[in-house]
Amino acid sequence: MNIIITAPSLNPKYNVSGISSVVNFIIDKNQKHNYLHFQIGKIDKEKGGVGRIIGIIKSYFKWILLLNKTKDKLVHFNFPLDNKAIIRDCPLIILTKLLNVKMIIHIHGGSYIQSNDIPKWAAFLIKHALSDNNPKIVLGDNEKENLIQKFKCRNVFVLPNSLNLDDANLYQRVFDQTNNKLKILFLGRISVDKGIAFIFDAFKILKEKHQIDFEFYMAGKGQEEEEYLPKFRNLLGEKFIFEGVVFGDKKNKLLRETNTFLLPSFFEGLPISLLEAMSYAQVAIVTNVGSIPDVIESGENGIFIETKSAQAIVDSILKLNNNLTLLKKLGEKAKQTVFTDYNPDNYIKKLNSIYQYE
């Protein structure tokens, strides 16, 4: 079967995108179908304005042409519930429905799946886009409950993200006194909603009041990059290592070298970067948002922190600092969680069963 799948650019050089990571994984692992990637969303350095609006309008015509010329097809539409995606993507979803093309809608978090403060126009478009019997995929039970309650959705399936575990399976983290300095990793989009300002404030407190020895590795790109890279360099000096966009062997190497994953997001779906870090026995310090609670049990395989709190980040880092026993316990349990519950073969099997849903 031909599956038209939507996502931003699949080249990690041009986009830091969790959705792109998921789609790359699906295309690589699901050899049963022929995937046709339809790019939506701008690349990271692309500017907005009139040119961007014209590009979006052109994409609607390209979408109709692709739907009309592709035989034996199904649409796999990846859709975060946030302002930009709703404005850009709802017309494509509605066009697909009008053309009577079979479709699944894959929800990837977004602020509106959690918030009760949804503008009327956004609620109207979401309900119209999701008001049919086409299957909807969400990343966790909490998202499924929210989708049904808020938007009266039918045929909602829970399918947590998965990932390629080949390299992580070969790696065994060693926890000993020669390897217990905290090497903290931020991996993802460098933006306000990922809590980047609170990370900086937390590190400032740690340096000024606690003088603990740690290193901070940042990998990714985003709109706050120009403001915060100099700030972290001035604050941490050589203890701050900026890796830029990483993928493939470079990303695997970084996941092996660091031991603590930090992501104080305001909202999320189920971050691939979190699962990646856990698969390498890293200890995750994360906020209790989106579908993250379906993965993390605080104190067992990671640590939850309060949203928008620099002090919560500080307290968690102090808890882990020089505590080899806790690092080992949480890290090993994190790896076990991913390998037990997020197996790629099971993911593809369930996805294909959803494709067959009538």
N, C-alpha and C positions, 0 to 999 in steps of 0.2 A: 504493500500500500504506500502511496505517496503522502507524506505528512508535511504540510506547510507549517513551519514552526517560527514563531516571532521571537525576536531578541535584539538587543543592541548589537554592535559589532562583536563578532566572536574572536577578534584578534585582541589579546590582552595588552598589546602595545598601544592600542587606541582607546580602550575602555576598561575601567575598573568597575566590574559589574558582577554582582552575585548571580543575576539571571543568566548572563552570558556563560558563567562557569557551569551552571546547571545544564544549560543547553549543550555546551560542549561535551559534558559528561554523557548526556542522553544520546547524542549523535554517535559518540565513540562506542558506547556500550550496547546500544540497541541496533544490532545489525539486521534485525528482522524486517525493518522498514527503510524506505528511501526518504530521507529528510531533505526538504527544500527550505533553506533559511531565508526569511524575509526580515530585513533589518528595519527596526523602528527605534527611535531615540537617537539623539545626536552623539557623536564621538566627543571625548572629553574636552578637546581644544576648540570644538566648533562653537561659533558665536550664535547668539539668538537674533532677534530682530526680524525684519521683513523677509530676509533671505531664508530664515528658518521656517517661517510661516508658509512661504511658497513651496519649500521642500516637503512640508507635511501634506499640503494639498496635492502635490504631485504623487506622493506615496499612496493616496487614496485611489487614484486612477491606476497606478501600478498594481495595487492590491486586487482591484476588480479584474484586470487583465490576467493576473496570475491565477485567480480562482476560476476564470472561464476557460483557460487553456489547459489546466492540469486535470487529468483524468484520475479516477479511482483515488480520491483524496479525502483527507481529514485535516482540519485545522487545529493545531495545538497553540493556543494563544496565551502567552505569558503576560500577566497583568498585575502590577502592584497598585494597591488602592491609595493613590495619592493624587494631588491636584494635577500635576503635569500629565500623568498617565491617563487620567480620566478624560481630560480635554483632548489629548492626542489619540487615544486608543478606542474610546467608546464608538466613534463613527465607524471604525474598521469592524468592530464586533457587530454593530447593527447592520452594516452592509453584508456581512457574512450570513447573518440570520435572514435577511431579505432575499438573498440568493439561495437560501435553503441548503447551505453547505453544512455537513456534520462538523461539529466543533467541540473541543473541550477547552475550558477556561482555567488556566493554572494561576491561582492567586499567590503572589509573593509578598505577603505582608503589606506594609504601607500604613500611614498614620490613621486612615479612616477605618481600618479593620479593628482598631483598638479604641479610638476616640468616639465619644458620644456627641461631640460638637462638630457635626457635619453640615456644611451649607446645603440649603434646600436644592440648589441646582446640581450639586454633586450627588446627593442622595437620589435625585430623580434619574440622573444618567446611570448610576450604578444599578439601581433597581431595574431599569429598562434593559441594560446590558445583560443582567444575570437572571432575568425573569423568563426562564424556559426550562425545558427538561434536559438540555445539554449537561453533561457531567461538569462539575466544578471540582478542582483539586485545591486543597489547602495544606498547609505545612504541619498543622497540629490540631488537637482536639479543641483547644481554646478558640482557635480561629474558626473552626467549623461551627461551634456554638454561636459565636458572634455573627457569622455570616447568615446563619439561619434566623437568628433573632432580629437582626437589624434590617435585613434585606429580603427575608422570606424565601431564601433560596432552596431549591430542591436538588436532589441527587448530588450531594456534597461528599467527596471522598478525601480521607486523610492520607497523604503520601509525604512523609518527611523527606527532606533532601538527603541525597547520598553522595558518594564521592569515590574516586579511585583510591584504593588502599594498598596498591602494590608496594610502593616504596615504604610506607609506614609499617607494613607487615614485616619488612626486612630489618627495621630499626628497633633496637632495644635500648631505651634510655637508661643510663647508669646514674644512680643517685648515691653520691658519696661526698665526703667532706672536701674533696678537691674540686667538686663540681656543683656547689650549692649556692653560688652567687646568683641573685635574681637577674635574669636576662629577659626583659619584658618586651613583648612584641605587640605592636599595633599593625594589623594587616587589613587594608581595605581603603575605602574612599575617605579622603581627608576633608571632612566637612563638619559643620556645626552639629548636625543631628547625630553624628557618631560620638559626640561628647569630647571633641578634641580640646576645647577650652578648659574643661574640667580636668583632663589629663595634665595639661600644663600647670594649672593651679595646684594640683596634688603634688606634682614633682617639685614645685617651688617650696611647698610646705615641707616635703621630705628633705630637701637640701638645706633649708634654713633652720629647721627645728630638730631634725633627727640624724642628719649626716650619715645615712646608711649607704653602703656601696652597692650600686646597681647600674645596669646598662639598659638603655632604651633603644630598641630597633623599630624603625617605622618603615613600612612598605606600602606603596600605593600612590595615588595622586588625587587631586581634587581642588575645589575652589578655595579652600583655606590654606593651601600649600605655601603660597608666597608669604602669608602673614606668619604662619607658625613655624616653618623651618628655621628662620633666623632666631625666633624666640627660644626654641629648644636648643639650638647650637649655643646661644649665649648663656643659657642656664646650665646646661650639662657638659658643654665642651666636648672632649673626645669620648665621653660616655654616651653621646647621642650618635647613632649610626642610621643614616637615611639610605635605604636601598632602592628607592624608586619603585617602578612596577616590576614585580617578580612573577615568574611562571616557570613551569617545567623543573629542571634540575636545580635552578637557582632558588626557587621557592622551597623545594624539598630540603636543600642545604640550610636555608634560613630556619625552617621548622625544626631541624635537628639541633641547630646551634642555640636556639632560645628555649626557655623553659616555662615562661609565664605569658599567657595571652590576655590582653586587656582590651575590652570593647564596651565602654559605658554608653551605649546608644540610647537615644530617646525612644525610638521605635525600631522594630526589626520584623523580618519574617523568621527564617531559620538560616542564619549566616553559614555559608559554606566554609568561610574562614574559621569559624568556631569549631566545626567538625574536623577540619584539617588539623588544627592545633591539638585538639583532644586525641586524634589518632596517633599523634607523636608523643603522647603522655605529657602534654603541657597542662598546667593548671590554669583554668579559665576564670578570670575575674570579669563578670558581665552583669548587666542589668536584667531584671526580671520582666522582660517585655516580649511581645510576639509569641513565637513558639519555642523560645529558649527554655521556658520552664518544663517543656516536654523532654528536654535533654538533660538539663542540669538539676541536680538535687544538691542544694547548698550544704557544704560541709561533708558531702560524700564524694562527689566527682567534680567539684568546682566551687566557686564562691559567688553568691549574689551580692550586689551592692545597690544602694539607693540611686535612683535616677537623678542626674544633675547635682551630684554631691562630690566635691573634691575630697572632703574629709572621709567619705566612705571608701574612696580609692586608697587614700593614705592608710586607713585602718587595715584594709585587706593586705596591702603590701607589707606593712609592719608585722602582721600575723604570719606571713610566709617567710619573712626575712630570717635567715639562720635557723629555720625550722625544717630540717631535712626530713624528719618523720612525716610531717604534714605534706610537704611537697611530694614525697614518694607515694603516700596514701592516695591523695587526690589525683595525681598524674596517672598512676597505674589504673585507678578506677575509671578515669576519663577514657583511656585507651580501650579498656574492656567494654565500656558503654557503646562506643562507636562501632567496634568490630562485632558486637552482638546485635545491636539494634539498627544499624545503618548499612547493612550489607548491600553492595551494588546489584548482585544477582536477584535478590528479593525485590529490590526497587524496580528493576526492569520488568520482572514478571508481573508485578502489580500494575505498573503503568500500562503494559500491553492488555491487561484484563480491562482496564478503564477504557482504552481505545475501542474495545469490542462492545462496550455497554450500549444497549439500545433503549 
